[in-house]
Amino acid sequence: MAHLHHFSAGWLSPVLAYAMACTGAALGLRCTVRALAAEGRSRRNWLVTASVAIGSGIWTMHFIAMLGFGVEGTAIRYDVPLTLLSLLVAMAVVGAGVFTVGYGRHRGRSLLLGGLGTGLGVGAMHYLGMAALRLHGSVGYDLPMVAASLGIAVAAATAALWAALVVRGAAGAVVAALVMGAAVCSMHYTGMAAVRIQLGPGQGVLDGATAMEFVFPLAVLLGSFLFLASAYVALSPTAREDAESAEAAASLLAGADADADARADADAGADPRAAAGAHAG
């Protein structure tokens, strides 16, 4: 059995991975809260954004962490189409969970189903991403550890969704994002602890791209999207703020109309010829 290195890049890769997981979770959970306060197309758009944010955050976390992964005795490459598929699967499966929360009529059942879908989305992305691994050998797993990793993902994702929906204010959003980020990272490293690699005799050229050729640039692109989208969501008004702005604008308009009517009445009363003309008519 090959010797595995999970932190060959030091603590930089797990710290950056956790930061990206928390960023994606914070954006996704915030969009979910916005969706619950919206209706129609606006709700759907917020939920789609939440799915993309959480899914891309999971993917970015996984592959940043994988930058620190190494196997003694073999190079590592990644199958590009399968790696991209893992990103799409993460968004799709997480989206199923998020939409369940967004449109579910029964909050408790929707929360459980949404946590299940989101947690399984984390797991599906992880193991599909691992299937994209190309090396001189075979990859196997310890099944009890795999089950544990999926259980961690589902439980923590459910807790994060609950915190985002129940706990109000900035503190609640931060706690929910930290919990979700911890869920993704815990699931990843538990899943990596389940990996068993048996080296093969071949030492030929491996198919696929290296992490720095493909994974790192895409992770930077997705990370930039997450930070820019987070800024947009933070600066965009909530539904309550939009309603308050509309109410304030209506009040100002009504006040302006009342002032105009008062001035018109005053002018009419001050002009006798206008009054006489009115009586003559």
Secondary structure per residue as TSV (DSSP state, phi and psi in degrees):
chain	resnum	aa	ss	phi	psi
A	1	M	-	360.0	135.7
A	2	A	-	-73.9	153.1
A	3	H	-	-88.4	128.0
A	4	L	E	-104.7	144.2
A	5	H	E	-116.5	121.3
A	6	H	S	-100.3	-15.1
A	7	F	-	-132.1	45.4
A	8	S	T	-67.6	-20.1
A	9	A	T	-96.6	14.1
A	10	G	T	78.6	-156.2
A	11	W	T	-84.9	-2.6
A	12	L	H	-64.0	-45.9
A	13	S	H	-65.4	-45.3
A	14	P	H	-67.9	-32.6
A	15	V	H	-68.3	-46.6
A	16	L	H	-64.4	-38.0
A	17	A	H	-62.6	-43.6
A	18	Y	H	-64.6	-40.1
A	19	A	H	-61.4	-41.8
A	20	M	H	-69.5	-37.6
A	21	A	H	-62.6	-42.5
A	22	C	H	-67.4	-38.4
A	23	T	H	-64.1	-47.6
A	24	G	H	-62.5	-39.6
A	25	A	H	-66.8	-44.3
A	26	A	H	-60.4	-45.4
A	27	L	H	-65.3	-46.2
A	28	G	H	-64.5	-43.8
A	29	L	H	-68.4	-37.0
A	30	R	H	-64.9	-40.4
A	31	C	H	-65.2	-34.7
A	32	T	H	-64.3	-42.2
A	33	V	H	-63.7	-42.5
A	34	R	H	-61.0	-39.1
A	35	A	H	-62.5	-39.5
A	36	L	H	-67.1	-22.3
A	37	A	T	-93.0	-2.3
A	38	A	-	-109.0	174.6
A	39	E	-	-135.5	158.8
A	40	G	H	61.0	-135.1
A	41	R	H	-63.8	-34.4
A	42	S	H	-61.4	-42.1
A	43	R	H	-61.7	-45.9
A	44	R	H	-60.8	-43.0
A	45	N	H	-64.4	-40.2
A	46	W	H	-64.6	-38.9
A	47	L	H	-69.9	-36.9
A	48	V	H	-63.2	-43.0
A	49	T	H	-62.5	-39.9
A	50	A	H	-62.0	-42.8
A	51	S	H	-62.9	-45.2
A	52	V	H	-64.4	-41.3
A	53	A	H	-65.1	-50.3
A	54	I	H	-66.6	-43.5
A	55	G	H	-62.4	-45.7
A	56	S	H	-70.4	-32.1
A	57	G	H	-64.5	-41.9
A	58	I	H	-61.2	-48.4
A	59	W	H	-61.1	-47.7
A	60	T	H	-62.2	-41.7
A	61	M	H	-59.7	-47.0
A	62	H	H	-60.0	-47.9
A	63	F	H	-81.6	-23.7
A	64	I	H	-66.6	-42.6
A	65	A	H	-62.3	-35.5
A	66	M	H	-69.8	-16.1
A	67	L	T	-63.3	-24.4
A	68	G	T	-94.1	6.1
A	69	F	-	-93.6	133.3
A	70	G	E	-146.5	156.6
A	71	V	E	-127.9	124.2
A	72	E	T	-65.7	129.9
A	73	G	T	97.3	0.1
A	74	T	B	-155.4	147.9
A	75	A	-	-79.7	166.7
A	76	I	-	-127.7	133.2
A	77	R	E	-129.3	167.2
A	78	Y	E	-126.2	133.7
A	79	D	-	-71.7	114.5
A	80	V	H	-64.1	-51.5
A	81	P	H	-59.3	-40.3
A	82	L	H	-70.0	-33.7
A	83	T	H	-65.8	-43.1
A	84	L	H	-65.6	-37.0
A	85	L	H	-61.9	-37.3
A	86	S	H	-62.2	-34.5
A	87	L	H	-66.5	-45.4
A	88	L	H	-65.8	-39.4
A	89	V	H	-63.7	-41.7
A	90	A	H	-58.2	-46.5
A	91	M	H	-64.6	-41.9
A	92	A	H	-68.1	-47.1
A	93	V	H	-71.1	-41.6
A	94	V	H	-61.9	-38.4
A	95	G	H	-59.9	-38.3
A	96	A	H	-60.8	-42.3
A	97	G	H	-67.4	-42.9
A	98	V	H	-66.8	-40.8
A	99	F	H	-68.1	-30.9
A	100	T	H	-62.2	-42.7
A	101	V	H	-67.5	-40.6
A	102	G	H	-69.3	-31.0
A	103	Y	H	-117.1	-0.7
A	104	G	-	-68.3	140.3
A	105	R	S	-83.1	-31.9
A	106	H	S	-104.3	112.3
A	107	R	H	-58.0	-46.4
A	108	G	H	-62.8	-49.2
A	109	R	H	-66.0	-39.8
A	110	S	H	-63.5	-38.0
A	111	L	H	-65.2	-43.0
A	112	L	H	-65.5	-45.3
A	113	L	H	-67.1	-38.4
A	114	G	H	-65.4	-41.3
A	115	G	H	-64.6	-38.2
A	116	L	H	-63.9	-47.0
A	117	G	H	-64.1	-43.7
A	118	T	H	-65.4	-43.8
A	119	G	H	-63.5	-42.1
A	120	L	H	-67.8	-29.6
A	121	G	H	-63.9	-40.1
A	122	V	H	-60.3	-47.4
A	123	G	H	-65.9	-42.2
A	124	A	H	-61.8	-42.7
A	125	M	H	-62.5	-43.9
A	126	H	H	-61.2	-52.3
A	127	Y	H	-76.0	-27.4
A	128	L	H	-70.8	-38.4
A	129	G	H	-62.9	-37.9
A	130	M	H	-69.0	-30.3
A	131	A	H	-67.1	-20.5
A	132	A	T	-79.8	-5.3
A	133	L	E	-68.4	134.8
A	134	R	E	-124.3	121.7
A	135	L	-	-153.0	174.2
A	136	H	S	-86.2	80.5
A	137	G	E	160.6	-169.7
A	138	S	E	-120.8	146.8
A	139	V	E	-108.1	127.1
A	140	G	E	-127.6	175.1
A	141	Y	E	-138.5	149.3
A	142	D	-	-85.7	110.8
A	143	L	H	-60.8	-41.2
A	144	P	H	-59.7	-36.2
A	145	M	H	-70.1	-34.7
A	146	V	H	-63.0	-45.8
A	147	A	H	-61.4	-40.5
A	148	A	H	-63.3	-40.9
A	149	S	H	-64.1	-40.1
A	150	L	H	-68.5	-38.7
A	151	G	H	-62.0	-41.8
A	152	I	H	-61.1	-45.5
A	153	A	H	-62.4	-45.8
A	154	V	H	-66.2	-45.9
A	155	A	H	-63.9	-46.7
A	156	A	H	-72.2	-34.0
A	157	A	H	-65.1	-40.5
A	158	T	H	-62.8	-43.2
A	159	A	H	-63.4	-39.3
A	160	A	H	-67.0	-43.1
A	161	L	H	-62.3	-41.0
A	162	W	H	-61.6	-44.7
A	163	A	H	-63.3	-39.7
A	164	A	H	-66.2	-33.8
A	165	L	H	-87.4	-28.2
A	166	V	H	-101.4	-45.9
A	167	V	S	-82.5	122.6
A	168	R	-	-97.8	161.1
A	169	G	H	93.0	172.2
A	170	A	H	-64.4	-37.0
A	171	A	H	-62.4	-42.1
A	172	G	H	-63.1	-40.2
A	173	A	H	-65.1	-40.4
A	174	V	H	-65.6	-45.4
A	175	V	H	-61.5	-43.7
A	176	A	H	-61.8	-42.1
A	177	A	H	-66.2	-40.8
A	178	L	H	-65.1	-39.1
A	179	V	H	-65.1	-45.4
A	180	M	H	-64.6	-41.4
A	181	G	H	-61.8	-41.4
A	182	A	H	-65.1	-35.0
A	183	A	H	-62.9	-46.6
A	184	V	H	-64.2	-45.7
A	185	C	H	-67.0	-42.4
A	186	S	H	-62.8	-42.3
A	187	M	H	-62.2	-43.0
A	188	H	H	-61.0	-52.1
A	189	Y	H	-74.0	-27.4
A	190	T	H	-67.9	-42.3
A	191	G	H	-63.7	-37.5
A	192	M	H	-69.5	-30.5
A	193	A	H	-67.5	-20.0
A	194	A	T	-82.8	-10.1
A	195	V	E	-72.9	135.4
A	196	R	E	-129.2	120.0
A	197	I	E	-116.3	126.5
A	198	Q	E	-108.8	114.2
A	199	L	E	-69.5	145.3
A	200	G	-	-104.1	172.8
A	201	P	S	-77.9	-21.5
A	202	G	-	-68.4	144.3
A	203	Q	-	-134.2	29.6
A	204	G	S	-77.8	-175.4
A	205	V	-	-74.0	130.2
A	206	L	-	-86.2	145.2
A	207	D	S	-75.9	160.3
A	208	G	S	99.5	-176.7
A	209	A	B	-111.4	152.6
A	210	T	-	-74.3	165.7
A	211	A	I	-61.9	-39.8
A	212	M	I	-75.3	-25.3
A	213	E	I	-76.1	-33.9
A	214	F	I	-127.1	-52.6
A	215	V	I	-66.4	-46.5
A	216	F	H	-62.3	-48.3
A	217	P	H	-60.6	-39.7
A	218	L	H	-68.1	-37.0
A	219	A	H	-64.2	-39.0
A	220	V	H	-64.2	-42.2
A	221	L	H	-61.9	-46.8
A	222	L	H	-67.3	-37.5
A	223	G	H	-62.3	-40.2
A	224	S	H	-63.7	-42.5
A	225	F	H	-58.4	-44.1
A	226	L	H	-62.6	-44.1
A	227	F	H	-68.5	-41.1
A	228	L	H	-67.4	-42.0
A	229	A	H	-65.1	-37.1
A	230	S	H	-62.0	-41.6
A	231	A	H	-63.5	-40.8
A	232	Y	H	-62.9	-45.9
A	233	V	H	-65.6	-38.6
A	234	A	H	-65.3	-33.8
A	235	L	H	-90.5	-20.2
A	236	S	S	-75.7	141.6
A	237	P	-	-70.2	148.9
A	238	T	-	-79.4	171.7
A	239	A	H	-61.8	-37.9
A	240	R	H	-65.7	-41.3
A	241	E	H	-66.2	-38.3
A	242	D	H	-61.9	-42.4
A	243	A	H	-64.4	-41.6
A	244	E	H	-65.3	-38.4
A	245	S	H	-65.5	-41.9
A	246	A	H	-64.4	-40.0
A	247	E	H	-65.3	-41.0
A	248	A	H	-65.7	-40.3
A	249	A	H	-64.7	-40.0
A	250	A	H	-64.8	-38.9
A	251	S	H	-65.2	-42.3
A	252	L	H	-63.7	-41.0
A	253	L	H	-65.3	-42.2
A	254	A	H	-64.2	-39.5
A	255	G	H	-64.7	-39.3
A	256	A	H	-65.6	-40.7
A	257	D	H	-63.7	-40.5
A	258	A	H	-64.8	-40.1
A	259	D	H	-64.4	-40.0
A	260	A	H	-64.8	-41.4
A	261	D	H	-65.0	-39.7
A	262	A	H	-65.0	-41.2
A	263	R	H	-66.7	-37.4
A	264	A	H	-64.3	-42.4
A	265	D	H	-64.4	-39.4
A	266	A	H	-66.6	-40.9
A	267	D	H	-65.0	-40.4
A	268	A	H	-65.3	-38.5
A	269	G	H	-71.8	-28.5
A	270	A	H	-83.6	-11.0
A	271	D	-	-111.0	99.5
A	272	P	H	-61.7	-35.1
A	273	R	H	-64.3	-37.0
A	274	A	H	-64.5	-39.0
A	275	A	H	-66.9	-42.6
A	276	A	H	-64.2	-42.2
A	277	G	H	-61.2	-36.2
A	278	A	H	-67.0	-41.5
A	279	H	H	-68.0	-37.6
A	280	A	H	-65.8	-37.6
A	281	G	-	-65.0	360.0
